[in-house]
Amino acid sequence: MKIILRPAVPILRVFDRAKAHEFYVDYLGCTLDWEHRFAPDLPAYAQLSRDALVLHLSEHHGDGTPGTAVYVELDGVRALHAELTAKQYPFLRPDLEEDEEIGLSLTLLDPFGNQLRFAEPVE
């Protein structure tokens, strides 16, 4: 059997379901694909996506560490910046950053200290 590696899916630790929804769904524009709990009073584990980006968010103690950085390559970082700026999210006003080696990027800090670095690579 041939070995085929697939894209990694980062697991980000979150502590408040409502704040996570506000940031990832309302602000970033992701879709909540599914959410799982072993019981109503236990921590949630969820999958969100937008285009080819897939993220898992977990309230479970052993999943992830706050402050994790996720690097996401994309086309259209200026358009993403404009879209997010227009939403006037009160907790974040990110700027575009230019780097000769990496390209143009946009770094978002979620309410739990995780960083999402969206970069449009240099061609």
C-alpha positions in Angstrom: 0.0 0.0 0.0 1.3 3.5 -0.9 1.7 6.0 1.9 -0.2 9.3 1.3 0.2 12.1 3.8 -2.7 14.5 4.0 -2.8 18.1 5.2 -2.3 18.5 9.0 -5.3 19.7 11.0 -4.2 21.8 14.0 -5.9 21.4 17.3 -6.3 24.8 19.1 -7.1 25.0 22.7 -10.1 27.3 23.6 -11.7 28.1 26.9 -15.0 29.7 26.0 -17.3 28.4 23.3 -19.1 31.7 22.8 -15.9 33.7 22.4 -14.5 31.0 20.0 -17.7 31.2 17.9 -17.5 35.0 17.8 -13.9 34.9 16.6 -13.8 31.9 14.3 -17.3 32.0 12.8 -18.5 35.6 13.0 -15.2 37.4 12.5 -13.0 34.9 10.5 -15.9 33.5 8.4 -15.4 29.8 9.2 -18.3 27.3 9.2 -18.9 25.1 12.2 -18.8 21.7 10.6 -19.5 19.7 13.7 -19.2 19.7 17.5 -18.9 16.8 19.9 -19.3 16.4 23.6 -19.2 13.1 25.5 -21.9 14.6 27.8 -23.7 17.9 28.0 -21.6 19.1 30.9 -18.2 18.0 29.4 -15.8 20.0 27.2 -16.5 20.5 23.5 -14.4 19.5 20.5 -15.3 21.0 17.2 -14.3 21.3 13.6 -14.4 24.5 11.7 -13.5 25.2 8.0 -13.2 27.9 5.4 -12.3 26.8 1.9 -9.4 24.3 2.3 -8.5 25.5 5.9 -9.6 23.1 8.5 -9.2 23.7 12.3 -10.1 21.7 15.3 -11.0 23.6 18.5 -10.9 21.9 21.8 -11.9 22.7 25.4 -10.2 19.5 26.6 -7.4 20.0 29.0 -4.9 17.7 27.1 -5.5 19.1 23.6 -3.2 21.8 22.6 -1.5 24.6 24.4 -2.7 28.2 24.4 -0.4 30.3 22.3 -0.1 27.9 19.4 0.8 29.4 16.0 -0.7 28.1 12.8 0.8 29.1 9.4 -1.7 29.2 6.6 -0.8 29.9 2.9 -3.4 31.6 0.8 -4.0 33.7 -2.3 -5.7 37.0 -1.6 -4.3 38.1 1.7 -5.2 41.8 0.9 -8.8 40.8 0.3 -8.9 38.9 3.6 -7.5 41.9 5.4 -10.1 44.2 3.8 -12.9 41.7 4.7 -11.8 41.5 8.3 -11.2 45.3 8.6 -14.7 46.0 7.4 -16.2 43.8 10.2 -14.7 46.3 12.8 -14.1 43.5 15.3 -13.6 45.4 18.6 -10.8 43.2 19.9 -8.4 43.1 16.9 -7.2 45.5 14.2 -4.5 43.5 12.4 -2.1 45.1 9.8 -0.5 43.5 6.8 3.2 42.7 7.1 5.7 42.5 4.2 8.7 40.2 4.4 11.1 39.7 1.5 11.3 35.9 2.1 7.9 35.0 3.4 5.8 37.4 1.4 2.8 39.4 2.5 1.1 38.2 5.7 -1.6 38.9 8.2 -1.4 37.6 11.8 -4.5 37.2 13.9 -4.5 36.6 17.6 -7.6 34.7 18.8 -9.1 35.3 22.3 -7.1 32.4 23.7 -3.6 33.5 22.6 -3.4 31.3 19.5 -1.9 32.9 16.4 -3.2 32.4 12.9 -0.5 33.6 10.4 -2.0 34.0 6.9 0.7 34.4 4.3 0.7 34.9 0.5 4.1 33.6 -0.5 6.5 35.4 -2.8 6.3 34.0 -6.3 
